[in-house]
Amino acid sequence: MTHVVTARCIDCRYTDCAEVCPVECFYEVGDPAMLVIDAETCIDCMACVPACPVNAIYADHELPEHYADWLELNAGLVSSGTVITAGKGPVDGALDLDGVRAREQGAGWPSVEPGEA
């Protein structure tokens, strides 16, 4: 099992998750502006899940249907990213959790938080 960063991270890119990761499995990518998890490195410790301020990280078996393809997307984006372990500010104009939920509702998706699936 692994954890997956979803579209909730796009254009936010908070790094709280990378700061608490004990195995350096987070990669920063530029297009889209977000973090992704290397499934080969992730040890499923779950430290990152509560650290994410926009609840963008789910266990792979709990991905909501509208984020089902993000496991594969993370795997594809890892090679274009750079390992990140230290915190830094989010991208300019980053959404907060309410903003992310509003974006999902605008897309017609239910807001399903990690651990609710």
Secondary structure, DSSP 8 states (H G I E B T S, - for coil): --EEE-GGGTTT---HHHHH-SS--EEEETTTTEEEE-TTT-----THHHH-TT--EEEGGG--GGGTTHHHHHHHHHTTSEE--S-----TT---HHHHHHHHHHTT-----TT--
